[in-house]
């Protein structure tokens, strides 16, 4: 009964989760529905040739992993779909991780035969984000997620994009926390597993020597993914920092007066309409296009004003004016002092290039909300051709949220993340069999992180994690790895 109340509370707060309740739709059928969305979106002639995305991804991946991975990533992009659910750094979030593997399965069912799955992950998020971008997550407890920080608490408000790579000192500090059991409450098994993980992956010379944390995360994600399956080496994960790609495309389009992006930046009528367009969350579209970075790596909220100026709102109420001409903006983007936010990413990748974006249970709602608001803004600005073009795109696809792998702990079951799969491993057959699970059951199994996301801290029930853990052990033990 306690579990039912927790689940019902989440259903009423998110329409994406709710729409599967009471249906018999399986994960396999859902993947087929997602493929149909991609197919429908491909019927529209894109405003921009998407091949430039493939070229940038190929160059980026090649510099980190070599030619095979780069060619695979480019080949995967021919499916015309991206997973944009991940927060860069949140490698260990079980929800995101299982969504990443699910996206790889979608690509395979759409005909992709490569070994590497490219994933676009947001690096404009702070280290404090719910996927725990600052460190490692273990699910080896029926009472809570077990967290080990790599980055220090003084840097929590840094965006991942602006965070320096961890060095030997930070790694030694993280390892020292493992033995402060009174303060950090690690069990002997957790200490052993976390210490081994750090020594195997984090201390590798080419990882620890990287200047940017974002690059370290990309390297770690691929290496961890080699360990998950006992008999299948075709599910390697490439976590590509999305802003590294979209920033370059943004620069290109600031020089192109025929692009939607150019009009967003420099068309005064459209500026006015964007200021008046307000999302379901109460934000103006003009305020969710760019993000600035201050000297400490913290975010600066940027607003495009109706008069053509650009204002930044930083820490402690500090305001600043940004240059509004193309050359100056390009210079700031090149220095990573300005970064595109998800709305601008969606304009560049989805609405201009026709690449379908699948994310989590929030993105599947706000993409179509943004589309509808943009259509109205374009129409109000005399840009009917843009309005007509984007009005048919479907952004309701959803890939990150269902959980279909559980991990046995003392007293219950928990969602399996990377650490758990490295310990237990999974066969290709076992993975395929899980695709017959109903989506509504996968949401119940995934309630750990759904509840964490949807329910504010003060409203959370006591021992909610234990309630979910005991329930899924009773109902879904056959999905344990």
N, C-alpha and C positions, 0 to 999 in steps of 0.2 A: 504493500500500500504506500509506503514511504517513497519507493522508487517511482510509482505511478504519478505521485504529486510532483516530483522533480521533473519528470518527463513532460507532464502536462504544462508545467510552467514554461518550459522551453518551446513547446509547440505553439503557444499563443504569442510568442515573441518573434517567431521567424516563419515566414510564409513558405520558404523553400523546404524546410524540414516538414512543415505541416502538410504540404501537398502530396507527400508519399504515404502519409498515415492512412491506414485502412485499405491500402492497395496491395496487390500481389506482385508488383514490379520487382524483378530481381536485379542484382547488380549487372548481370549480363545484358538484360533487356534495357537497362538504363544506358549502358555503353552504346547499344545500338541506337537508342534515341539521340544520344550525343552525336553520333556519326551522322545522323539525319540532319541535325542542326547545322553541322559543318557543310554538308552537301547543299542545304538550302541557302546558306550564306554565300556559297561559291557561285550561285547563279547570278549574283550582281557583279558587274564589271567594276573592278577597283579603280579608285581615282588615281592611285599611285601603284607602280609596279612593285610587288612585294619582294622581288629578287634582291633588292638592296638589303633587306633584313637578313636574308640567307647569306649574302656575302659578308656582312659584318659579323654574324654569328660564326661563320666558318673561320674567319681570321682570328677572332677572339679565342675560340676553342683550340685552334691549331697552336696558338702561342703557349697554351697551358698543357695540352694533352697530345698534340701531334696530329698527323694527317688522317688516320683512321677515324678518330673521334670527330674531327672537323667535318669529314665527308659524311659521316653518319648523321650529324646534327643538321647539315644542309639537306640531306635526303629526307629526314623526318619533317622538316619544315614544308616539304612538298605536300604534306597532308593538310596544310593550311589551317593549323590549329596550334594553340599554345596553352600550356598550364601556367597561369599567372597567380596562383593561390599562395605561393610560398613567401614567407618573410626571410630574407637572406640572413643566415646565421641560425635559423630555427631548424637545424638539421634533425634534431632529436624529437620534435613534436610528432607523436604517434599519428595524430590525425592528418597532418600535412604529409608525413612520410608514406602512409598507406594510400593517400591520394596521389602521390607521385608515382608509386608502383601501378596504381589503377590507370593513370594517364599513359604509362608505358604499354599497358595491356590494350588500351583504346587504340593507340598507334598501330600495334600489331594487328588488331582486328580491322584496321583501315588499310592494311597491306604493307606497312613498314616492316622491313626485315633486318634493320641494323641492330647493333649491339648497344648503342648509347641512346638514352632518352634525354633530350634537352628540356630544361625547365627554366622558365623566367622567374626570378625571385626579386622582390623589392628590397632595396638596400637603404631606402629613405626612412625606414622604421628605426626607432630607438632600440638600444640594447635591452630596454625594459619591456619590450613587447611580449605578448602572452606566450609566444613560442619559445621563449627563453634564449634569445639570440646571444646572450653573453657567455653561454657555457654549455654544459652537458646535462641531459635529462635521462634519468633511469626510471623505469616503471616497476621496479622490483620492490613494491610495497603496496599493500591493499588499503593504505590509509592516505597516501599522498604521492605526488610526484617527488622524486629525489633529485635535487638540483645541486650541481657542482659548478661554481663560477670559475671562468677563466679570466674574463675581464674584470677589473676592479670596480667596487661600488661607486667610487668617485666619478667614474665615467658612464654611469647608467643612462644619462640623458644624451649621450652621443648617438648620432645616427650611425648605423653600420657602415654606410658609405664613407664616413669621415673618421673611422676608428683605425688606429694603428694596429699593425699585426702584433700578436703576442710574441714575447721573447722568452729566453730561458728563465728570467726572473719571474715572470708571470706563471710559467708552467711549474716552477718549483714552489711558488706560493700556492697554486691550486693543489698540488700533491700534498703539501703540508696540512691543508684543511682536512684531508681524508683521515688524519690521525687525531684530530680534535673532536673525538666522538661525543663528548658532552655538549659541545657547542653546535656541532653539525649533524649528530645523530645518524651516522652511517653504520650499517651492520658490517660484520667481517666480510661477508660475501660481496657487499657493495663496494667496500674498500678495494678488494681484490680486483673486481671487474673494472672499476673506474681507473685504477692505477695501470692495469694492463692496457686499457684503451688509450690512455695518454701516452704511454711509452711506445706503443705500436704505431700510432698515427700522428699524434701532436708533436712528438719529438723528432720526426723525420726532418732531415737537414734542409730539404727544399721547401718544407712547410714552415718551419720555425724561422726561416730566414726571409720570409716575404715581408714587404713593407706594409701592405694593406691587409687588414683582417678579412675584407671581402674576398680577396684572392685566396687566402688560407682556407676559408669556408668552401670555396669551389673545389680546391684540391682535396680537402678532407671528404667532402660529399661523394666524390667519385671513388675514392679509395675504400671508404666504408662500404659502398655498394657492391664491391667485388666479393664481399663476405656473406651475403644474405642467403644465397641459394646453394644447395648442395650439388645440383646437376644442371644449372642454367646460368651461363655467363653472358646472357643477352639482355640483362636488365640493369646495366650500369647507368647511374644518374649523373647528369651534368647540370649543376646549379649555376646558371648564367645570371650574373648581376644585370638585371633588366635595364637599369639606368645607363650602363656602359653602352648599350645598343641604342636605346631611345634618345639619349643625349646627342649622339652623332646624327641621328635622323632629324632631330629638332634643329640642329645647326644647319643642316641641308635645307630644311623647309623655311627657315627664317629668311633665306635668300630667294625663295620661290613665291612670287606674288599670286600664283594660281592656287596655292595650297590652302587648306582649311586653317592650318597653323598660322600662316602669315596673316590671315584675316583676324584670327583670335588676338594676335598681338597688336595689329596696326589699324584695324577697321573700327572707327569710333562708334558707328551705329551698332556693330556687333558687341563692342565693349559694354555699351549701355544695356543691351539685352542680356548679356551674361551676368551683369550685376543684378539684374532683376529676376533672373532665373534661380530659384531656390530649391534645393533637393529635399527629399523626405526627411533627411536628418537636420534640416534647417540651415544648410550651408549654401552660400551663393556660388555658382559655378566660377565666378571670377576670382574666388578665393582658394580654389583647389586645382590650380594649374601648375604652379611652380613652388618649390621650396628652396629657401636660402640656407646657407651653412655659416654659422658664426665661427669665431676664432677657436672655440673650444669644441667644435664639431656638433653643436646643438642646432636644432632646426630654427629657422626664421620663417614664419608664415608670411606668404606673399599675397598681396591683393592687386589685381589689375583695376585701376580706377577708371571711371567714366571719362575723365579728361585726358586719358592717354598716359598718365603717370603710373609708376609702379611703386608700391609702398611695402616695406618689410616690417613685421612686428616680431621682435626678438625677446630675449630673456628679460624678465623684470620690467616688462612694459616698454622696453626700448624700441623706438621707431626709427626707420631709416628710409631714405629715398634711393631707388635704383635707377640707373640710366634706362631709357626706353627705346634707344635706337638699336638697330640690328647688330651693328659691329660691336658695340659695348656688351650687349647681351651675349653674343657669341663668345666673347673673351671670358666672361664670367662662367659660362657653361663649360668651356674648355678647361678652366681651372677648378672645376667641381665646386664652385661657390654658388651656383644655381643648378638645381636638378629638377627634372620633370616629375610631377605627381601623377597618380594613376589615371586621372581624367585625361591628361595630355598624352600619357602612354596609350590609352584606349583610342583617342583620336588618331594618333599616328599609326598604330598597328591594326586596329579593328575598323574604324570608320573610314580611313583613307585607303588602307592596303587590303582590307577584306579578310584579315587573318582572325579567325574566331578565337575568342579568349574564354577559357573555362577556369573558374576559380572556386571559392568556397561559397557558403550559404549566405554571405553578405553580398559578394560580388554578383551573384546570379540575380540579385534584386536591383542593385544600384546601377548596373550597366544599362539596363533598359530604362530606368528612371533618367539617367543622363542622356540617353538617346532621345527620349521624348522632349526633354528640356532643350536640348540642342536644336531639334527640329523647329520648335517654337521660336528660339532665338534667331535661327537662320531666316525663318519666314519674316520675322519682325524687322530684320536688317536688310531685306531685299536680296537674300542669298538663297533663293528658292531651289536652285540646282543642287546645292549642298543638302538642303532639307529633304528633297525628293530622294537623293542618293542614299542617305543613311537611314531613312525611315523604315526600311524593310529588314534591316539587320536584327538578328535575334541574339541577345546577350544573356539568355536565361540558363545557359549550360552550367552544370555544377559537378565538380569532380572531387573536391576535398571536404570530407565530413564523414562519409561512411567508414566504419571500422569493421574489418572482417578477420582480423588476426588478434587473438588474445594471449596473454602471457600468464602462466600460473605462478601465484605468489602465496605465501602463507595466509590463509584465511579468505582468499578470493582470487578473482582474475582481473587483469588490467590490460589496457591496450598495448600492443607490442610496437615498440619503436626500433630504431636501428640497433641499439645495444642489445635488445632482447633477441632480434633476429641473428645477430652475430653469435650469440650464445647457443641458440637452439637450431638455427638454420631452417630452411623450408625447401621442399621439392617443388619442381614445376607443376607436377600433378596436383599436389595439395593446394597450390595457389589457384589453379584453374577450377578446382572443385568449389572453392569459396565464391566463385562468381554466381552460383545458384542461390546464394543468400538473398532474402528479400531486403529491399532498401530500408523498410521501416524497422527491421531487426538490426540492420547495420547501424542505424541511428541510435537504437537503444544501446548497442554495444559501444557506440562512440560517445555516449552521453557524458563521459568524463570531461572531454574538452569542449563539447557543445555547452554544457552547463557552465563551465569555467568562462566561456566567451559571452554567453547571453545574460547571465544573472549577475547583477552588481554585487560587490563584496558584502555590503551590509544586509543584502537580502538572501544571501546563501544560507541554506540550512546547515545546522551542526552536523558534523561527520558525514557530509554528503558524499564524499569520495568513497568511504567505506560502504555506504548504502548501495552505491552503484556497483562496486566491486563484488559484493556478496550476491547481488541480484544477477549479474551476468554469469557468475559461477554456477548459480542454480539453473539458469535458463539456457546458457550457450556454451557449456563446457566443451562440446565437440569442436568448437572453433579455436580451441587453445592450440598453440604451436608446440 
